[in-house]
């Protein structure tokens, strides 16, 4: 098993369905994912908050194995969950409630960097916000789910593509994706997504380069190994970059020389 080089305050975002699907393998793989993530050194899991289905399975498993779970939900989802008694039922250690779905997705994919961009509900505990500010999101995993999960997959791909384009336009070194993404293709549930991507590539609307940090694997074990590998590579590439001299020190240094 590949372990995370630096696990302190490192988090992984996990997407998945609030339903269990019609085969027990979906839930089994979700539980396996939670176990494998914790075993590989990931301390924190961020997810959408349901206690049911695939979502509830991986979150419960991760917490059972000693991990910390952060739920990011919306005011509307909270109202519905309370009405049906379908809250996270003690799974989440920290709960953050956003004003809407776009803000929820943005925060899940950016972590602490996204806090200044969105509006949070008054339902959010200050302790949860302080905790989120310490977290570094290193990647994402998508498990089987419905159209909401598909939407989250494409959202991550689009964000990574935008970062690559921005780096190219500014003539800066591309340090890897904002969010490496690995998909667990249990029972071929994402085969059509793969077909759609290949179809768009074949017609020239995108290219393989846009998907270099997007991997699809058949099992939770393979997915975790690949995600940790990608996270470690990104961290090493950042370490190798020359550190920029502090601007203030640089100015003071020039001032002293002139004065002398």
LOVEX-891605 format. One record per residue (C-alpha): x, y, z. Coordinates in steps of 0.5 Angstrom, whole numbers. Layout:
LOVEX-891605
X, Y, Z
...
END
This chain:
LOVEX-891605
0, 0, 0
2, 7, -2
2, 12, 4
1, 19, 4
8, 23, 5
5, 28, 9
-1, 27, 13
-2, 32, 18
-9, 36, 16
-9, 33, 9
-17, 32, 7
-20, 28, 1
-27, 30, -2
-31, 24, -3
-37, 24, -8
-42, 19, -8
-50, 17, -8
-55, 18, -3
-58, 11, -5
-55, 4, -5
-56, 2, -12
-59, -5, -13
-52, -9, -12
-49, -10, -5
-42, -9, -8
-43, -1, -9
-44, -1, -1
-38, -6, 0
-33, -2, -4
-36, 5, -1
-34, 2, 6
-27, -1, 3
-26, 6, 1
-27, 9, 8
-22, 4, 11
-17, 5, 5
-16, 12, 6
-15, 12, 13
-10, 7, 13
-6, 11, 7
-5, 16, 12
-11, 21, 10
-14, 24, 17
-20, 28, 14
-26, 26, 9
-30, 32, 7
-37, 30, 4
-44, 32, 2
-47, 30, 9
-52, 24, 8
-52, 18, 13
-56, 13, 7
-53, 10, 1
-46, 10, -1
-45, 17, 2
-47, 14, 9
-43, 8, 8
-36, 11, 6
-37, 16, 11
-38, 11, 17
-33, 7, 15
-28, 12, 15
-30, 15, 22
-30, 8, 25
-23, 7, 23
-21, 13, 26
-22, 19, 21
-25, 26, 22
-31, 27, 18
-33, 34, 15
-40, 35, 12
-41, 41, 7
-49, 41, 6
-54, 47, 4
-59, 50, 8
-65, 47, 3
-62, 40, 4
-62, 41, 12
-69, 43, 12
-71, 36, 8
-66, 32, 12
-69, 34, 18
-76, 33, 16
-75, 26, 14
-70, 25, 20
-65, 24, 15
-59, 28, 18
-52, 25, 18
-54, 22, 25
-47, 23, 28
-43, 21, 23
-40, 28, 22
-35, 31, 27
-36, 38, 24
-42, 41, 20
-41, 47, 15
-48, 49, 12
-48, 54, 6
-53, 58, 3
-54, 54, -4
-51, 49, -8
-46, 52, -12
-43, 55, -6
-43, 48, -3
-39, 45, -9
-34, 51, -9
-33, 50, -2
-32, 42, -2
-27, 43, -8
-23, 48, -5
-23, 48, 2
-20, 53, 6
-19, 57, 0
-26, 58, -2
-29, 60, 5
-28, 68, 3
-32, 67, -4
-38, 64, -1
-44, 66, 4
-45, 61, 10
-51, 59, 14
-52, 62, 21
-53, 54, 22
-45, 53, 21
-41, 53, 28
-35, 57, 28
-31, 51, 31
-33, 48, 24
-30, 54, 20
-24, 54, 25
-23, 47, 23
-24, 48, 16
-18, 53, 16
-13, 48, 18
-15, 43, 12
-11, 42, 6
-15, 38, 1
-11, 34, -3
-15, 30, -8
-22, 27, -9
-25, 21, -10
-32, 19, -14
-36, 13, -12
-42, 11, -16
-48, 16, -15
-53, 19, -19
-53, 25, -24
-51, 30, -18
-45, 25, -18
-44, 26, -25
-44, 33, -24
-39, 34, -19
-34, 30, -23
-35, 34, -29
-34, 40, -25
-27, 38, -22
-25, 36, -29
-27, 43, -31
-24, 47, -26
-17, 43, -27
-17, 45, -34
-18, 52, -33
-12, 52, -28
-8, 49, -33
-10, 54, -39
-9, 60, -34
-2, 57, -32
-1, 57, -40
-3, 64, -41
1, 67, -35
7, 63, -38
7, 60, -31
9, 53, -29
3, 48, -28
4, 45, -21
-1, 40, -22
-9, 40, -22
-13, 44, -16
-16, 37, -15
-13, 30, -17
-20, 26, -19
-20, 18, -18
-27, 15, -20
-29, 8, -17
-32, 5, -23
-36, -1, -19
-39, -6, -24
-38, -1, -30
-43, 4, -27
-39, 10, -30
-37, 7, -37
-42, 11, -41
-38, 17, -38
-32, 15, -41
-35, 14, -47
-38, 21, -47
-31, 24, -46
-28, 19, -51
-33, 22, -56
-32, 29, -55
-24, 28, -55
-26, 24, -62
-30, 30, -65
-24, 35, -62
-28, 39, -57
-23, 37, -52
-17, 33, -51
-13, 28, -47
-9, 33, -44
-15, 36, -40
-16, 29, -37
-9, 27, -35
-10, 28, -27
-17, 24, -28
-17, 17, -27
-22, 11, -27
-20, 5, -24
-25, -1, -22
-24, -2, -14
-23, 2, -8
-16, 0, -7
-14, 1, -14
-17, 8, -13
-14, 10, -6
-7, 8, -9
-7, 12, -15
-10, 18, -11
-4, 18, -6
1, 17, -12
-2, 23, -15
-2, 27, -9
5, 25, -7
8, 27, -14
4, 34, -13
7, 35, -7
14, 34, -9
14, 38, -15
12, 44, -11
18, 43, -6
23, 43, -12
21, 50, -14
25, 55, -12
23, 59, -6
21, 67, -8
25, 72, -4
21, 76, 1
19, 82, -2
20, 86, 4
26, 84, 5
29, 85, -2
27, 92, -1
30, 93, 5
36, 90, 3
37, 95, -3
35, 101, 2
41, 99, 6
46, 98, 0
44, 105, -2
44, 108, 5
51, 105, 6
END
